[in-house]
Amino acid sequence: MSPNKLLVIALVFLTSNAFSQKKHQQVDLDWKIGKQEKLSYLTMMTNIDTSSIDLNFGSLNESFSDSTKTGIDEVKSIFKKINESLKSVDLVTTLSNKGSGIIDIAVVANLNKNTQLSLDTVDDVKKEIIARLQTMNQGVVLRGSVYQSGGIHSFWVKSNQKNLISIFFELPTKPVKIGDTWKLDINLISNDQNFDCDSSYKFNEVKLIDIKKVNNENIAVVKYNIVEYVKGVFYTPSRSNNQGEKTETTMKFTHQAIAEFSIEKGRWISYDGLMTLVSSGILTANQKTKLTLLKV
């Protein structure tokens, strides 16, 4: 056998052996934040322009003082102005080491000074409402915590806040290798006793899809695939009908993301996701939200 063929065989053997070792290598995805360190991310949750949300309250509209089309359109216009005002708010998430294996999380909202909202067409009362909402959104808007080993620590926070903590900062609590999967501690859909569910399904999977070397640093590539769906009837309380109105309702939440985590440094290098809500009935929505973490 020629020396060239021997070299090729050796290279193939070494490559396949290295791939096999990488495939079966177990790694810990743990938070590694120093005692005095503050790890901060610009936390972007941006609605894509094609998104839309509309509420259908049925006979509840009767309880509004002005239930005419003009009145309802005016309410929608106010909500639109409020949504525009909240786009001018930057969210910064800071992680710190509390000790005892706990990582504190605080999300602070700051008004973006470079964004100016035009309120020329809004009267003084509505201007004040929007201004107060902007002011309320300056300061800490979420507090929570995770264990250094990855699990949720702050079980006591509201469900929607725990969902955000889980989506961005929950990690697997055990060593994982390429191909391993785990679940997040989340419930994206939450209804009360007025909803009678006919059918539902849920898919909750986070997967380690690769471990790559970048500048002598091992980077874990993580893929998120979350789906929640319900279909049923929403009973709207009515003053004229004790049994209420029935509205056929469907809701579907999805969250897909690709994120890169430094195994040595114990932190996200990048996180990019897309959350969607498609629903009909009591809540008619077609909303897409881009979720991104950027190191500050």
Secondary structure, DSSP 8 states (H G I E B T S, - for coil): --HHHHHHHHHHHHHHHHHHHHHH--B-------TT-EEEEEEEEEE-TT-EEEE--GGGGGGSS--SHHHHHHHHHHHHHHHHHHTTEEEEEEEEEEETTEEEEEEEEEE-TT-----TTS-HHHHHHHHHHHHHTSEEEEEEEEETTSSB--TTS-HHHHHHHHHHH---SS-B-TT-EE--S-------TTEEEEEEEEEEEEEEEEEEEETTEEEEEEEEEEEEEEEEEEEE--SS-TT-EEEEEEEEEEEEEEEEEETTTTEEEEEEEEEEEEEESSEEEEEEEEEEEEE-
